[in-house]
């Protein structure tokens, strides 16, 4: 239930998103979207779940990637895919296009549930980065900020030739927002970036299975992508009406703070730089 004006608005957006998601062929089995105190939007179990069972299926028409853009019915999506070699830049550009379309965008219910700000290191000035007390991480963050500015200039140069004149033009801050969404929510499959509505709403909590670091193998075991869509299975058991978390993979803390904007309370793959 929603007990305040703010929570009522959030609940309304969640409901609108779920209607949109399901009307376009998305399947949510035993899960829904819910607001959680101190964590924001996440995935809630609506029945008892067992590790390994499918909870989400997202058809290719609801996936944003270079491959899906190439076959899109939207001519501007195809133009973006033809213009930019980087899969990441393709997805960033499409997010910016759809946001600029406003109420005319078919993706509006999804855009409405995306965060307005992701507090990753791409937004922080040097004075704040100094507080990290980690010169390597600081320099990586500064280099990432330079890269974003360079990519923005490349985007503007290319988009000038096809960006519709009747929709808003893109500022650097707009670009930083889209880049931070893709950094924090984009799924990676063999180097290709995929933005998958609802699949990107799982909050992180490490899985307690004892395992050695194998990169993204554990994550990919529960995320199967093919030409038709993306299947996601629960990576743990979960009681009814509890939040269903997800393990993002065998990552160091610097990955989470750099791209996701948080440091986990517990991380079995945490390392200390000597």
Secondary structure in CASP SS format (residue, H / E / C, confidence):
PFRMAT SS
TARGET T0000
AUTHOR 0000-0000-0000
METHOD secondary structure of the structure
MODEL  1
X C 1.00
X C 1.00
X C 1.00
X C 1.00
X H 1.00
X H 1.00
X H 1.00
X H 1.00
X H 1.00
X H 1.00
X H 1.00
X H 1.00
X H 1.00
X H 1.00
X H 1.00
X H 1.00
X H 1.00
X H 1.00
X H 1.00
X H 1.00
X H 1.00
X H 1.00
X H 1.00
X C 1.00
X C 1.00
X C 1.00
X E 1.00
X E 1.00
X C 1.00
X C 1.00
X E 1.00
X E 1.00
X E 1.00
X E 1.00
X E 1.00
X E 1.00
X C 1.00
X C 1.00
X C 1.00
X E 1.00
X E 1.00
X E 1.00
X E 1.00
X E 1.00
X E 1.00
X C 1.00
X C 1.00
X C 1.00
X E 1.00
X C 1.00
X C 1.00
X C 1.00
X C 1.00
X E 1.00
X E 1.00
X E 1.00
X E 1.00
X E 1.00
X E 1.00
X H 1.00
X H 1.00
X H 1.00
X E 1.00
X E 1.00
X C 1.00
X H 1.00
X H 1.00
X H 1.00
X H 1.00
X H 1.00
X C 1.00
X C 1.00
X C 1.00
X C 1.00
X H 1.00
X H 1.00
X H 1.00
X H 1.00
X H 1.00
X H 1.00
X H 1.00
X H 1.00
X H 1.00
X C 1.00
X C 1.00
X C 1.00
X H 1.00
X H 1.00
X H 1.00
X H 1.00
X H 1.00
X H 1.00
X H 1.00
X H 1.00
X H 1.00
X H 1.00
X H 1.00
X H 1.00
X H 1.00
X H 1.00
X H 1.00
X H 1.00
X H 1.00
X H 1.00
X C 1.00
X C 1.00
X C 1.00
X H 1.00
X H 1.00
X H 1.00
X H 1.00
X C 1.00
X C 1.00
X C 1.00
X C 1.00
X C 1.00
X C 1.00
X C 1.00
X C 1.00
X C 1.00
X H 1.00
X H 1.00
X H 1.00
X C 1.00
X C 1.00
X H 1.00
X H 1.00
X H 1.00
X H 1.00
X H 1.00
X H 1.00
X H 1.00
X C 1.00
X C 1.00
X H 1.00
X H 1.00
X H 1.00
X H 1.00
X H 1.00
X H 1.00
X H 1.00
X H 1.00
X H 1.00
X H 1.00
X H 1.00
X H 1.00
X H 1.00
X H 1.00
X H 1.00
X H 1.00
X H 1.00
X H 1.00
X H 1.00
X H 1.00
X H 1.00
X H 1.00
X H 1.00
X H 1.00
X H 1.00
X C 1.00
X C 1.00
X C 1.00
X C 1.00
X C 1.00
X C 1.00
X C 1.00
X C 1.00
X C 1.00
X C 1.00
X C 1.00
X C 1.00
X H 1.00
X H 1.00
X H 1.00
X H 1.00
X H 1.00
X H 1.00
X H 1.00
X H 1.00
X H 1.00
X H 1.00
X H 1.00
X H 1.00
X H 1.00
X H 1.00
X C 1.00
X E 1.00
X E 1.00
X E 1.00
X C 1.00
X C 1.00
X E 1.00
X E 1.00
X E 1.00
X E 1.00
X E 1.00
X C 1.00
X C 1.00
X H 1.00
X H 1.00
X H 1.00
X C 1.00
X C 1.00
X E 1.00
X C 1.00
X C 1.00
X C 1.00
X C 1.00
X C 1.00
X C 1.00
X C 1.00
X C 1.00
X C 1.00
X C 1.00
X C 1.00
X C 1.00
X H 1.00
X H 1.00
X H 1.00
X H 1.00
X H 1.00
X C 1.00
X E 1.00
X E 1.00
X E 1.00
X C 1.00
X C 1.00
X C 1.00
X E 1.00
X E 1.00
X E 1.00
X E 1.00
X E 1.00
X C 1.00
X C 1.00
X C 1.00
X C 1.00
X E 1.00
X C 1.00
X C 1.00
X C 1.00
X C 1.00
X E 1.00
X C 1.00
X C 1.00
X E 1.00
X C 1.00
X C 1.00
X C 1.00
X C 1.00
X C 1.00
X C 1.00
X H 1.00
X H 1.00
X H 1.00
X H 1.00
X H 1.00
X H 1.00
X H 1.00
X H 1.00
X C 1.00
X C 1.00
X C 1.00
X C 1.00
X C 1.00
X C 1.00
X C 1.00
X C 1.00
X C 1.00
X C 1.00
X C 1.00
X C 1.00
X C 1.00
X C 1.00
END
